[in-house]
Amino acid sequence: MEIGIIIAIMLLGFSTHNGKAEIYMVMMEGEPVISYKGGVIGFEATAVDSDSDEKIDVTSEAVTSYAHHLEKRHDMLLGMLFDRGTYKKVYSYRHLINGFAVHITPEQAEILRQAPGVKSVERDWKVRRLTTHTPQFLGLPTGVWPTGGGFDRAGEDIILGFVDSGIHPNHPSFSTHNTEPYGPVPKYRGKCEVNPDTKRDFCNGKIIGAQHFAEAAKAAGAFNPSIDFDSPLDGDGHGSHTAAIAAGNNGIPVRMHGFEFGRASGMAPRARIAVYKALYRLFGGFVADVVAAIDQAVHDGVDILNLSVGPNSPPATTKTTFLNPFDATLLSAVKAGVFVAQAAGNGGPFPKTLLSFSPWIISVAAAVDDRRYKNHLTLGNGKILAGLGLSPATLANRTYTMVAANDVLLDSSVVKYSPSDCQRPEVLNKNLVEGNILLCGYSFNFVIGTASIKKVSETARSLGAIGFVLAVENVSPGTKFDPVPVGIPGILIADVSKSLELIDYYNVSTPRDWTGRVKSFKAVGSIGDGLNPILHKSAPQVALFSSRGPNIRDYSFEDADILKPDILAPGSLIWAAWAPNGTDEANYVGEEFAMVSGTSMAAPHIAGIAALVKQKHPHWSPAAIKSALMTTSTTIDRAERPLQAQQYSGSETMTFVQATPFDYGSGHVNPRAALDPGLVFDAGYEDYLGFLCTVPGVDANEIRKFSHSPCNYTLGRPSNLNSPSITISHLVGTQTVTRTVTNVAEEETYVITARMAPEIAIETSPPAMTLRPGASGKFTVTLTVRSVTGSYSFGEVLLKGSRRHKVRVPVVAMGYNR
């Protein structure tokens, strides 16, 4: 900081103790890392040429030293203006913007506004605390955590292993600063690698293991240590996100662009985290590395394994889905007593798109929860266009001139840069944009990830725009639009017909000369407040992208007699921790939190809830935990209607249809009920081998190769596996299946009933059974084809207890003449 600035600061008055302190966002002069091209003595340029494919190396000496320089300037300014203890710096922003967030009084904010080097001081816009909202949506704070001693005991001493892209260990979701100290966990045998840059290990008591697996990637020449990090450090974001969903600390403020979007919490906030990094930023992962990671996790003694990962394509080594390298390795994990949650896949809404197949794994589908973020653009002609925009509103009772990016080019030669998508502020005329709403076009670059809404926002901000509109003029089938948090008013008009209305209004209102050049900008508009979510009763719903059944038994896509997915959990627009150097989502580069969607987000919800069940019932098998989760799930939404699934209609627009077990498995998870299921359907390694030996077309030598066991035991039919669902993919005439339940509560009498679609008759026997604590009992379900329709029929078996328990088993069958 120059001497003149120091003197100027000393001359400013500071009465700093009046008024109520709040969070303020302070933007500073001077370039952030991403755009710093040199000029400060002693610091090399950190910006990369926007025409090149080169990415900023956030670990380089140039970047870290310049970032440190910026942070020192922030701290120095505050230290000179205010007495220690009268303010609290919340964040320093160095990479994408140069500034900081600070907790100060309005009087102190006024002093900051007058300080040299300060560009702007804005009060933090507040929103209602709802996020990450899924613990509340699932009823954990009131219904589940109190039974385990409160959130500060929820998941105590349960170890969750994550085979993913690593972890951002310094994130507040994983910190131990504000928690009761963690004691040792003697059962865990894992190790903590040392960060080669900081020479400190990745563990802190909350994180108890951190290892990475990249030998296959290195051997294949795919590994770049400067990008992929030759350590458990998350270079992607995905791994930190999944770990935080399952086991992140409770009550962590989610702050971005000056807003607090609520407080984040994992499902089991006191559980321990063991990291097994096997996924990498640019190339994903190699099966060999993933299998090595799973193997190590089981060896180390994790209780729960979360796999938000699946194979890209069928393996060449096996015809049988259940014996692909993932599933075969996971069978050994289950044998060791490890509960495995795996993402079902994101190939929906099309049938047979699952990437998780086997009965020893719980395969998790993704739900949309009750929170929707919507926004609107009001045009000067009075029309209101709906859209998406997690942004503040423009000033009330005021409209702003709208200018299209193509009409404010500095030079017609820049058309080659696709200027309409507003990714390059340097090609647009700031004098024409400043104080107006910038209109941009949603190009194919957004779909492939080379353009981002975050960059549109940065472009608009750097040009002095009041806000921006991103209009989708044509859309590829299956394009998914999520709201993105931005710091200025902004909206995405995703509906093509609404975008055309906007374009028509703009063209009619914008007179041009004979060459097409704009004579004057007359179109006006205003952007609404998109920060506050709307809570819907029509939740949960099966997300459009969530992979659907039926399950397949081989890579010829023959239907299997095992229902998949198994269960539904929140997986759409989930806020959780992010790695600041992560690039998995262009809109969250450099951020501490991200709101993303996928069955990747649904699986750790189940992994975390399974930790709560394991904590209460430490001796239950993986199958018993899976059974408890499935048989207590729900198939109705908040409005007491059957669950709906997002689906495509003929015109590629989204519609809703009544969901089936191929969309949600047994239903949407109900954590409170899962802690006390009454009965469980148990199974073990031998049962799964018996299932494998019964699957049509499976080669016994193949089973021996993977399991090192002969086929001495079969179940007669695959549908006789003692699972908490019943599936018969090829029902001819009459077939009877048997199930065994074990009472895990007090003595109770269960009445057994069933219902099924009319094409198939269903009967159960016996009509009732009384079970003492720990006792087991058998019942049979007989299905008979009444008429052949060429499609699946759905139903359920219900075991209703005389006390409070209710156990539901989905039934799926397709009838054939022969």
Helices and strands as residue ranges (DSSP letters): H 3-11, E 22-28, G 33-35, H 61-81, E 88-93, E 99-104, H 106-114, E 118-123, E 126-131, H 134-137, I 140-144, G 145-148, G 151-153, E 159-164, G 172-174, E 207-212, H 215-219, H 225-228, H 238-247, E 252-256, E 259-264, E 272-277, H 287-300, E 304-307, G 321-323, H 325-335, E 339-343, E 362-368, E 371-372, E 375-379, E 384-387, E 400-404, G 405-407, G 412-417, G 419-421, G 425-427, H 430-433, E 437-441, H 444-448, H 453-462, E 467-471, E 490-493, H 496-509, E 524-527, E 534-535, E 541-542, E 567-570, E 574-577, G 586-588, E 593-596, H 599-616, H 622-631, E 644-648, E 654-658, H 661-664, H 671-674, E 679-680, H 685-694, H 700-707, G 718-720, E 726-732, E 734-743, E 748-756, E 760-765, E 768-771, E 776-785, E 793-801, E 806-816
